Amino acid sequence: MNPSVPARDLCTDCGISRSSDPKRCGRACQFIRPDYPALETQVHGRSRDPARPDELHFGPFRRMVRASMKQPSAGAQWTGITTGIAERLLARGLVDAVLTMAPDPADRWRPVPVLVTSAADMATCRGMRMGYAPLLSLLEPALAAGHKRLAVVGIPCQVYALRALEQELGFERLYVIGTPCSDNTTTENFHAFLELLADDPATITYLEFRADYRVELRFTDGRTKLIPFLDLPISKLPPDFFPLTCRTCVDYTNVLADITVGYMGGQGEQWLLVRNERGEELLGLLGDDVRTAAPGSAGKRQGPVKGFLANVERAAGGLPLRRMPGWLRPLVNFLMPRIGPRGLEFARTRVEMKALESVVHLRRERPRRLRHMVPAHVWALVEAYGLKPRDDERRAPRGGPHPEG
């Protein structure tokens, strides 16, 4: 961070603290006093409508689709929709540059922020990274270089800060391609996790949490490995493996993007939330190269979410997680992809889990922040599971103090 700025609690280093005016963090940070209704209205023309199916969970959107590129891009995490859109923006001269992440030359998993000005160079940005990188630190250099028409590919905490400052930054045009995010960690922690998954972790080239309740690994020699979620060595990870920021994030689906490109509701394909007119324009750039269909939904989420809440409450209280007996795991691993939440119900499940996790961990670790950090739509999601705001947890009127503890 900028050495003149004191270290901030609950910070994912989005990059604003490294800018010429790091004090902007106070009004731009998702983890201080977020105002989603105001920014949703600024970006989409309206805030989420609780009466409209799924907006309480996923934020404002025009339509949702399952999608995949007809010819997948080599090296893409899925089929290359995100980088494909960015490539076309550059190739057609709609933007001067794309601000996104590329791999560190010394570590394929470490994200490094880059400004891409050539469509051909977007290929180097394909694939997943794990770790923190100050993406928005390149906003001022981009503008100084004359890049007034910009596309940004970012995760929710980066996109929130970008939208909070958008009007004062002076872009001529801004496109925002958002990806869902949950449970980020440091690159070093991620390497330790890979070491628990394979005897040869240095040869892993791909990792993805799939909607069929399995993690997929790919290796340099062409091998693949599928690991059921229940068999992941989560209990071997240190308690601080996932920082409090990620355990208290209230924007899993990147609601302030023009288009969100994820997987949770895709059932083996990608899941796109086209949120506004600019999002329609972005998806339209792919033309006939993309295949789309209506998303499906099956199963029921209440049981898995209640079980998750019980485990989170134990973990937040310093108690060991309840582990499923070994003899039962193969049966549950078999059943979950078949009878568990799938498609949009899987996505609703994950959003509700994240909402519950945010409230539980904030109550234990940062109780004075809870009333400022948890928006009304999150309380609406957790109420069904018995969590309601106490009197001192209700959001104070805007303009009040920003508690630090």
The 8 nearest C-alpha neighbors of each residue, nearest first, counted from 0:
[[1, 17, 2, 16, 4, 12, 6, 14],
 [0, 2, 17, 3, 4, 16, 21, 18],
 [3, 1, 4, 0, 5, 17, 6, 16],
 [4, 2, 1, 5, 0, 21, 6, 17],
 [3, 5, 2, 1, 6, 21, 0, 16],
 [6, 4, 7, 3, 2, 1, 0, 8],
 [5, 7, 4, 8, 0, 10, 2, 1],
 [8, 6, 10, 5, 9, 4, 16, 403],
 [7, 9, 10, 6, 403, 404, 30, 244],
 [10, 8, 244, 30, 7, 243, 11, 31],
 [9, 11, 12, 8, 7, 244, 30, 13],
 [10, 12, 13, 131, 9, 244, 156, 132],
 [13, 11, 14, 133, 10, 132, 131, 16],
 [12, 14, 133, 157, 11, 134, 135, 15],
 [15, 13, 133, 136, 135, 12, 17, 16],
 [14, 16, 18, 17, 136, 135, 21, 13],
 [15, 17, 21, 14, 18, 0, 1, 24],
 [18, 16, 1, 15, 0, 14, 136, 21],
 [19, 17, 15, 20, 16, 21, 136, 14],
 [18, 20, 21, 17, 139, 16, 15, 1],
 [21, 19, 18, 22, 23, 16, 15, 17],
 [22, 20, 16, 23, 18, 15, 24, 19],
 [21, 23, 24, 20, 25, 16, 4, 26],
 [22, 24, 21, 25, 26, 20, 27, 15],
 [25, 23, 27, 22, 28, 26, 21, 15],
 [24, 26, 23, 27, 22, 28, 31, 32],
 [27, 25, 24, 23, 28, 163, 32, 31],
 [26, 28, 160, 24, 163, 25, 23, 164],
 [29, 27, 24, 30, 160, 31, 26, 25],
 [28, 30, 33, 31, 156, 159, 27, 32],
 [29, 31, 28, 372, 32, 9, 33, 10],
 [30, 32, 28, 29, 33, 372, 25, 371],
 [33, 31, 371, 372, 30, 34, 29, 28],
 [34, 32, 29, 35, 372, 31, 30, 28],
 [35, 33, 37, 36, 38, 32, 374, 29],
 [34, 36, 38, 37, 39, 33, 374, 46],
 [37, 35, 46, 39, 38, 34, 40, 47],
 [38, 36, 40, 35, 39, 34, 41, 46],
 [37, 39, 41, 35, 40, 36, 42, 34],
 [40, 38, 46, 36, 42, 41, 37, 43],
 [39, 41, 45, 44, 46, 37, 38, 43],
 [40, 42, 38, 39, 44, 43, 37, 45],
 [43, 41, 39, 40, 44, 38, 255, 162],
 [44, 42, 40, 45, 39, 275, 41, 274],
 [43, 45, 40, 41, 42, 39, 46, 275],
 [46, 44, 40, 43, 39, 47, 41, 59],
 [45, 47, 39, 40, 36, 59, 48, 44],
 [48, 46, 59, 58, 54, 49, 55, 45],
 [47, 49, 50, 51, 54, 46, 55, 59],
 [50, 48, 55, 51, 54, 47, 52, 53],
 [51, 49, 48, 52, 54, 55, 53, 47],
 [50, 52, 48, 49, 54, 53, 55, 47],
 [51, 53, 54, 50, 49, 55, 48, 56],
 [52, 54, 56, 55, 57, 51, 58, 49],
 [55, 53, 58, 57, 56, 59, 47, 52],
 [54, 56, 49, 53, 58, 57, 376, 47],
 [57, 55, 54, 53, 58, 347, 350, 380],
 [56, 58, 54, 53, 55, 252, 254, 59],
 [57, 59, 54, 254, 47, 55, 56, 60],
 [60, 58, 47, 54, 274, 46, 254, 57],
 [274, 61, 59, 62, 273, 272, 58, 275],
 [60, 62, 274, 273, 275, 59, 63, 272],
 [61, 63, 273, 60, 272, 64, 274, 271],
 [62, 64, 272, 271, 273, 294, 270, 65],
 [65, 63, 293, 271, 294, 292, 270, 291],
 [64, 66, 270, 265, 292, 294, 291, 269],
 [67, 65, 291, 269, 290, 268, 64, 270],
 [66, 68, 290, 289, 268, 78, 269, 69],
 [69, 67, 289, 70, 71, 78, 288, 290],
 [68, 70, 289, 288, 290, 71, 67, 78],
 [69, 71, 68, 72, 288, 78, 289, 67],
 [72, 70, 78, 68, 79, 69, 73, 75],
 [71, 73, 79, 75, 78, 74, 70, 68],
 [74, 72, 75, 71, 78, 79, 125, 122],
 [73, 75, 125, 126, 72, 76, 122, 79],
 [74, 76, 125, 126, 79, 77, 73, 72],
 [75, 77, 126, 127, 78, 74, 125, 79],
 [78, 76, 75, 79, 269, 71, 268, 80],
 [77, 79, 71, 68, 72, 75, 67, 80],
 [80, 78, 75, 72, 82, 83, 81, 77],
 [79, 81, 83, 82, 78, 84, 68, 67],
 [82, 80, 83, 84, 79, 85, 260, 176],
 [81, 83, 85, 84, 79, 80, 86, 121],
 [84, 82, 80, 86, 81, 85, 79, 87],
 [83, 85, 87, 81, 82, 86, 80, 88],
 [84, 86, 82, 88, 83, 87, 89, 81],
 [87, 85, 118, 83, 89, 84, 88, 82],
 [86, 88, 90, 84, 89, 85, 91, 83],
 [89, 87, 85, 93, 86, 91, 90, 94],
 [88, 90, 92, 118, 87, 86, 91, 94],
 [91, 89, 87, 118, 92, 88, 86, 117],
 [92, 90, 89, 88, 93, 87, 94, 86],
 [91, 93, 89, 94, 90, 88, 95, 87],
 [92, 94, 88, 91, 89, 95, 148, 90],
 [95, 93, 148, 149, 92, 96, 89, 88],
 [94, 96, 146, 148, 149, 116, 89, 92],
 [97, 95, 116, 115, 149, 94, 114, 146],
 [96, 98, 150, 115, 114, 151, 149, 99],
 [99, 97, 114, 151, 113, 150, 152, 115],
 [98, 100, 152, 113, 112, 151, 97, 114],
 [101, 99, 112, 111, 110, 113, 124, 102],
 [100, 102, 124, 111, 110, 112, 113, 123],
 [103, 101, 107, 110, 109, 111, 104, 108],
 [102, 104, 106, 105, 109, 111, 107, 110],
 [105, 103, 106, 102, 107, 109, 101, 111],
 [104, 106, 103, 107, 102, 109, 108, 110],
 [107, 105, 103, 108, 109, 104, 102, 110],
 [106, 108, 102, 109, 103, 104, 105, 128],
 [107, 109, 128, 106, 129, 102, 110, 186],
 [108, 110, 103, 106, 102, 107, 128, 186],
 [111, 109, 102, 128, 100, 101, 132, 103],
 [110, 112, 101, 100, 103, 102, 132, 113],
 [113, 111, 100, 134, 99, 101, 132, 110],
 [112, 114, 99, 100, 98, 115, 111, 101],
 [113, 115, 98, 97, 96, 116, 99, 112],
 [114, 116, 97, 96, 117, 113, 98, 120],
 [115, 117, 96, 95, 97, 114, 118, 89],
 [118, 116, 119, 120, 115, 89, 121, 90],
 [117, 119, 86, 89, 120, 90, 121, 116],
 [120, 118, 117, 121, 122, 86, 123, 90],
 [121, 119, 122, 118, 117, 123, 115, 116],
 [120, 122, 123, 124, 119, 118, 86, 82],
 [121, 123, 120, 124, 125, 119, 82, 74],
 [122, 124, 121, 125, 120, 101, 102, 119],
 [125, 123, 101, 121, 122, 100, 126, 102],
 [126, 124, 75, 122, 123, 74, 82, 76],
 [125, 127, 76, 75, 74, 124, 128, 205],
 [126, 128, 76, 129, 125, 108, 205, 206],
 [129, 127, 108, 110, 109, 130, 126, 102],
 [130, 128, 186, 108, 109, 110, 183, 184],
 [129, 131, 185, 186, 184, 109, 183, 110],
 [132, 130, 185, 11, 12, 133, 110, 129],
 [131, 133, 134, 111, 110, 112, 12, 130],
 [134, 132, 14, 13, 12, 136, 135, 112],
 [133, 135, 112, 136, 14, 132, 13, 137],
 [136, 134, 14, 137, 138, 133, 13, 15],
 [135, 137, 14, 134, 133, 138, 17, 18],
 [138, 136, 135, 140, 139, 141, 134, 112],
 [139, 137, 141, 135, 140, 136, 142, 134],
 [138, 140, 142, 141, 137, 143, 136, 18],
 [141, 139, 143, 137, 142, 138, 144, 136],
 [142, 140, 138, 144, 146, 139, 143, 137],
 [141, 143, 146, 145, 139, 144, 140, 147],
 [142, 144, 140, 145, 141, 139, 146, 138],
 [145, 143, 141, 142, 146, 140, 139, 147],
 [144, 146, 142, 143, 147, 141, 95, 148],
 [147, 145, 142, 95, 141, 148, 144, 96],
 [146, 148, 170, 171, 145, 142, 149, 172],
 [149, 147, 172, 94, 95, 171, 146, 173],
 [148, 150, 173, 94, 96, 97, 95, 147],
 [149, 151, 174, 97, 173, 175, 98, 96],
 [150, 152, 98, 175, 97, 99, 153, 176],
 [153, 151, 176, 99, 177, 175, 98, 150],
 [154, 152, 177, 157, 158, 151, 178, 176],
 [153, 155, 178, 157, 177, 156, 180, 158],
 [156, 154, 253, 158, 157, 159, 250, 180],
 [157, 155, 159, 158, 154, 29, 160, 13],
 [158, 156, 13, 155, 160, 154, 159, 153],
 [157, 159, 161, 155, 160, 156, 153, 162],
 [158, 160, 156, 162, 161, 157, 155, 29],
 [161, 159, 27, 163, 157, 158, 162, 28],
 [162, 160, 158, 164, 159, 163, 165, 157],
 [161, 163, 165, 159, 164, 160, 158, 38],
 [162, 164, 160, 27, 161, 165, 159, 38],
 [165, 163, 162, 161, 167, 166, 168, 160],
 [166, 164, 162, 168, 167, 161, 163, 169],
 [165, 167, 168, 164, 169, 163, 162, 170],
 [166, 168, 169, 165, 164, 170, 163, 162],
 [169, 167, 165, 166, 170, 164, 139, 142],
 [168, 170, 167, 166, 171, 165, 147, 142],
 [171, 169, 147, 172, 168, 148, 173, 149],
 [170, 172, 147, 148, 169, 173, 149, 146],
 [171, 173, 148, 170, 149, 147, 174, 94],
 [174, 172, 149, 150, 148, 170, 175, 171],
 [173, 175, 150, 151, 149, 176, 257, 172],
 [176, 174, 151, 256, 257, 150, 152, 177],
 [177, 175, 152, 258, 256, 257, 259, 151],
 [178, 176, 259, 256, 153, 152, 253, 154],
 [177, 179, 260, 154, 259, 261, 153, 180],
 [180, 178, 252, 251, 253, 261, 154, 177],
 [181, 179, 251, 154, 178, 155, 182, 252],
 [180, 182, 183, 251, 245, 179, 248, 246],
 [181, 183, 245, 241, 184, 246, 180, 242],
 [182, 184, 181, 245, 130, 241, 129, 185],
 [185, 183, 130, 241, 188, 182, 240, 186],
 [184, 186, 130, 188, 187, 189, 131, 129],
 [185, 187, 130, 189, 188, 129, 109, 190],
 [186, 188, 190, 185, 189, 191, 130, 184],
 [189, 187, 191, 185, 190, 186, 192, 184],
 [188, 190, 192, 186, 191, 187, 185, 193],
 [189, 191, 193, 187, 192, 188, 186, 194],
 [190, 192, 188, 194, 189, 193, 187, 195],
 [191, 193, 189, 195, 190, 194, 188, 196],
 [194, 192, 190, 196, 195, 191, 200, 189],
 [193, 195, 191, 200, 192, 196, 197, 190],
 [196, 194, 192, 193, 197, 191, 232, 198],
 [195, 197, 193, 194, 192, 198, 200, 231],
 [198, 196, 199, 200, 194, 195, 193, 203],
 [197, 199, 200, 194, 196, 195, 201, 193],
 [198, 200, 197, 201, 202, 203, 194, 196],
 [201, 199, 194, 202, 203, 197, 193, 198],
 [200, 202, 199, 203, 204, 193, 194, 190],
 [201, 203, 218, 200, 219, 199, 204, 220],
 [204, 202, 218, 200, 201, 217, 205, 219],
 [203, 205, 218, 217, 202, 219, 206, 216],
 [206, 204, 217, 216, 203, 207, 218, 76],
 [205, 207, 216, 215, 217, 214, 208, 204],
 [208, 206, 215, 214, 209, 205, 216, 76],
 [209, 207, 214, 213, 215, 210, 206, 212],
 [210, 208, 211, 213, 214, 207, 212, 215],
 [209, 211, 212, 263, 266, 267, 208, 262],
 [212, 210, 336, 209, 213, 266, 267, 341],
 [213, 211, 210, 228, 209, 227, 336, 214],
 [212, 214, 227, 228, 226, 209, 211, 225],
 [215, 213, 208, 226, 207, 225, 209, 227],
 [214, 216, 225, 207, 206, 224, 213, 226],
 [217, 215, 206, 224, 205, 223, 225, 214],
 [218, 216, 223, 205, 204, 203, 222, 224],
 [217, 219, 203, 222, 204, 202, 220, 221],
 [218, 220, 202, 221, 204, 203, 217, 222],
 [219, 221, 218, 222, 202, 217, 223, 203],
 [222, 220, 218, 219, 223, 217, 204, 203],
 [223, 221, 218, 220, 217, 224, 219, 216],
 [224, 222, 217, 216, 218, 221, 225, 215],
 [223, 225, 216, 215, 217, 226, 222, 214],
 [224, 226, 215, 214, 213, 216, 227, 223],
 [225, 227, 214, 213, 228, 230, 215, 224],
 [228, 226, 213, 230, 229, 212, 214, 332],
 [229, 227, 213, 230, 231, 212, 226, 214],
 [228, 230, 227, 231, 328, 332, 323, 226],
 [231, 229, 227, 228, 232, 226, 328, 233],
 [230, 232, 228, 233, 229, 227, 226, 196],
 [233, 231, 234, 235, 230, 195, 236, 196],
 [232, 234, 235, 236, 231, 230, 192, 229],
 [235, 233, 232, 236, 320, 237, 319, 231],
 [236, 234, 233, 232, 237, 195, 192, 238],
 [235, 237, 233, 234, 240, 238, 232, 192],
 [236, 238, 240, 239, 235, 234, 241, 233],
 [239, 237, 240, 236, 241, 314, 242, 234],
 [240, 238, 241, 237, 242, 243, 236, 184],
 [241, 239, 237, 238, 236, 242, 184, 188],
 [240, 242, 239, 184, 182, 245, 183, 243],
 [243, 241, 244, 245, 239, 240, 246, 184],
 [242, 244, 246, 245, 247, 241, 9, 360],
 [245, 243, 9, 247, 242, 246, 248, 10],
 [246, 244, 182, 248, 247, 243, 242, 183],
 [245, 247, 243, 244, 357, 248, 356, 242],
 [357, 248, 246, 244, 245, 243, 249, 356],
 [247, 249, 245, 250, 246, 244, 357, 251],
 [250, 248, 251, 354, 247, 357, 353, 373],
 [251, 249, 252, 253, 248, 155, 254, 156],
 [250, 252, 179, 180, 253, 181, 249, 350],
 [253, 251, 179, 250, 254, 57, 259, 180],
 [254, 252, 155, 179, 250, 255, 177, 251],
 [253, 255, 58, 252, 256, 250, 57, 59],
 [256, 254, 253, 39, 257, 159, 158, 42],
 [255, 257, 177, 175, 258, 254, 176, 253],
 [258, 256, 278, 175, 274, 275, 277, 176],
 [257, 259, 273, 278, 256, 176, 274, 272],
 [260, 258, 177, 272, 178, 271, 256, 176],
 [259, 261, 271, 178, 270, 177, 258, 81],
 [262, 260, 270, 269, 178, 179, 263, 271],
 [261, 263, 269, 270, 265, 264, 268, 210],
 [264, 262, 346, 265, 210, 261, 345, 270],
 [265, 263, 342, 343, 346, 270, 262, 266],
 [264, 266, 270, 268, 269, 262, 65, 267],
 [267, 265, 342, 268, 210, 264, 341, 211],
 [266, 268, 265, 210, 269, 209, 262, 211],
 [269, 267, 265, 266, 66, 67, 65, 262],
 [268, 270, 262, 265, 66, 65, 261, 67],
 [269, 271, 265, 65, 262, 261, 264, 64],
 [270, 272, 260, 64, 63, 259, 273, 261],
 [273, 271, 63, 259, 258, 274, 62, 60],
 [272, 274, 258, 278, 62, 61, 60, 279],
 [60, 273, 275, 61, 257, 258, 278, 272],
 [274, 276, 278, 277, 43, 257, 273, 61],
 [277, 275, 279, 278, 280, 274, 257, 273],
 [276, 278, 280, 279, 275, 257, 281, 174],
 [277, 279, 257, 258, 281, 275, 273, 280],
 [280, 278, 276, 282, 277, 281, 283, 273],
 [279, 281, 277, 283, 278, 282, 276, 284],
 [282, 280, 278, 283, 284, 279, 277, 84],
 [283, 281, 279, 284, 280, 285, 278, 84],
 [282, 284, 280, 285, 281, 286, 279, 278],
 [283, 285, 282, 281, 286, 84, 280, 87],
 [286, 284, 283, 288, 282, 289, 287, 84],
 [287, 285, 283, 288, 284, 289, 282, 290],
 [286, 288, 289, 285, 290, 69, 283, 68],
 [289, 287, 286, 285, 69, 68, 290, 70],
 [290, 288, 68, 287, 69, 67, 285, 286],
 [289, 291, 67, 66, 68, 69, 288, 292],
 [292, 290, 66, 65, 64, 289, 67, 293],
 [293, 291, 65, 64, 294, 66, 290, 63],
 [292, 294, 64, 65, 295, 291, 63, 66],
 [295, 293, 65, 64, 292, 265, 342, 264],
 [294, 296, 342, 343, 293, 297, 264, 341],
 [295, 297, 342, 343, 344, 341, 294, 298],
 [298, 296, 341, 340, 344, 342, 299, 295],
 [297, 299, 340, 339, 338, 341, 344, 300],
 [300, 298, 340, 301, 339, 344, 297, 302],
 [299, 301, 348, 340, 303, 302, 304, 344],
 [300, 302, 304, 303, 299, 305, 348, 306],
 [301, 303, 305, 304, 300, 306, 299, 307],
 [304, 302, 306, 305, 300, 301, 307, 348],
 [303, 305, 307, 301, 306, 302, 352, 300],
 [306, 304, 308, 302, 307, 303, 301, 309],
 [307, 305, 303, 309, 304, 308, 302, 310],
 [306, 308, 304, 310, 305, 309, 303, 311],
 [309, 307, 311, 305, 310, 306, 312, 304],
 [310, 308, 306, 312, 307, 311, 313, 305],
 [309, 311, 313, 307, 308, 312, 320, 314],
 [310, 312, 314, 308, 313, 309, 315, 307],
 [313, 311, 315, 309, 310, 314, 308, 316],
 [312, 314, 318, 310, 316, 311, 315, 309],
 [313, 315, 311, 317, 318, 316, 312, 310],
 [316, 314, 312, 317, 313, 311, 360, 363],
 [317, 315, 313, 314, 318, 312, 363, 311],
 [316, 318, 314, 315, 313, 319, 312, 238],
 [317, 319, 313, 314, 316, 320, 315, 312],
 [320, 318, 314, 321, 313, 317, 234, 310],
 [321, 319, 310, 322, 314, 313, 318, 234],
 [320, 322, 319, 323, 310, 313, 309, 318],
 [321, 323, 320, 324, 325, 234, 319, 229],
 [322, 324, 325, 321, 328, 327, 229, 326],
 [325, 323, 327, 326, 322, 328, 321, 329],
 [324, 326, 328, 327, 323, 329, 322, 230],
 [325, 327, 324, 328, 329, 330, 323, 331],
 [328, 326, 325, 324, 330, 329, 331, 323],
 [327, 329, 331, 330, 325, 326, 332, 323],
 [330, 328, 332, 331, 327, 333, 326, 325],
 [331, 329, 333, 328, 332, 327, 334, 326],
 [330, 332, 334, 328, 333, 329, 335, 327],
 [333, 331, 329, 330, 334, 335, 328, 227],
 [332, 334, 330, 331, 335, 329, 336, 337],
 [333, 335, 331, 337, 332, 336, 338, 330],
 [334, 336, 339, 337, 338, 332, 331, 333],
 [337, 335, 211, 334, 339, 338, 212, 333],
 [336, 338, 334, 335, 339, 333, 341, 340],
 [337, 339, 335, 298, 334, 336, 340, 297],
 [340, 338, 335, 298, 336, 337, 341, 299],
 [339, 341, 298, 345, 344, 299, 300, 297],
 [342, 340, 345, 297, 344, 296, 298, 339],
 [341, 343, 264, 296, 295, 266, 345, 344],
 [342, 344, 264, 296, 346, 345, 347, 295],
 [343, 345, 347, 340, 346, 296, 341, 342],
 [346, 344, 341, 340, 348, 342, 343, 347],
 [345, 347, 343, 263, 349, 348, 264, 344],
 [348, 346, 344, 350, 345, 349, 351, 343],
 [349, 347, 345, 351, 346, 300, 350, 344],
 [348, 350, 352, 346, 351, 347, 353, 345],
 [351, 349, 347, 353, 352, 348, 354, 346],
 [352, 350, 354, 348, 353, 349, 347, 355],
 [353, 351, 349, 355, 350, 354, 304, 356],
 [352, 354, 356, 350, 351, 355, 357, 349],
 [355, 353, 351, 357, 352, 356, 377, 249],
 [356, 354, 352, 358, 357, 353, 381, 351],
 [355, 357, 353, 359, 354, 358, 360, 352],
 [247, 358, 356, 354, 355, 360, 359, 246],
 [359, 357, 361, 355, 356, 360, 362, 354],
 [360, 358, 356, 362, 361, 357, 355, 363],
 [359, 361, 363, 362, 357, 358, 364, 315],
 [362, 360, 365, 364, 358, 363, 366, 359],
 [363, 361, 366, 359, 360, 364, 358, 365],
 [362, 364, 360, 361, 365, 366, 359, 315],
 [363, 365, 361, 360, 362, 366, 315, 243],
 [366, 364, 361, 368, 367, 404, 362, 363],
 [365, 367, 362, 369, 368, 361, 364, 363],
 [368, 366, 365, 369, 404, 402, 370, 403],
 [369, 367, 366, 365, 371, 370, 372, 402],
 [368, 370, 372, 366, 371, 367, 361, 373],
 [371, 369, 392, 394, 393, 368, 372, 373],
 [370, 372, 32, 369, 394, 368, 373, 31],
 [371, 373, 369, 32, 370, 368, 30, 33],
 [372, 374, 369, 371, 370, 377, 375, 249],
 [375, 373, 376, 377, 372, 378, 35, 34],
 [374, 376, 378, 377, 379, 373, 394, 380],
 [375, 377, 379, 378, 374, 55, 380, 56],
 [378, 376, 380, 379, 375, 374, 354, 381],
 [379, 377, 375, 381, 380, 376, 382, 387],
 [378, 380, 376, 377, 382, 381, 375, 383],
 [381, 379, 377, 378, 382, 351, 376, 383],
 [382, 380, 378, 383, 384, 386, 379, 355],
 [381, 383, 386, 385, 384, 379, 387, 380],
 [382, 384, 381, 385, 380, 386, 379, 387],
 [385, 383, 382, 381, 386, 305, 380, 355],
 [384, 386, 382, 383, 387, 381, 355, 388],
 [387, 385, 382, 381, 384, 388, 383, 378],
 [388, 386, 382, 385, 389, 378, 381, 379],
 [389, 387, 392, 393, 390, 386, 378, 391],
 [388, 390, 392, 391, 387, 393, 386, 370],
 [389, 391, 392, 393, 388, 394, 370, 387],
 [390, 392, 389, 393, 370, 388, 394, 367],
 [393, 391, 370, 389, 388, 390, 369, 394],
 [394, 392, 370, 391, 390, 388, 395, 389],
 [393, 395, 370, 371, 392, 396, 374, 373],
 [394, 396, 393, 397, 399, 370, 371, 398],
 [397, 395, 399, 398, 394, 371, 393, 400],
 [396, 398, 399, 395, 394, 400, 32, 34],
 [397, 399, 396, 400, 395, 401, 32, 26],
 [400, 398, 397, 396, 401, 395, 402, 371],
 [399, 401, 402, 398, 397, 395, 403, 396],
 [400, 402, 403, 399, 31, 32, 371, 368],
 [403, 401, 404, 400, 368, 367, 31, 371],
 [402, 404, 401, 368, 8, 367, 365, 31],
 [403, 365, 402, 367, 368, 366, 8, 364]]
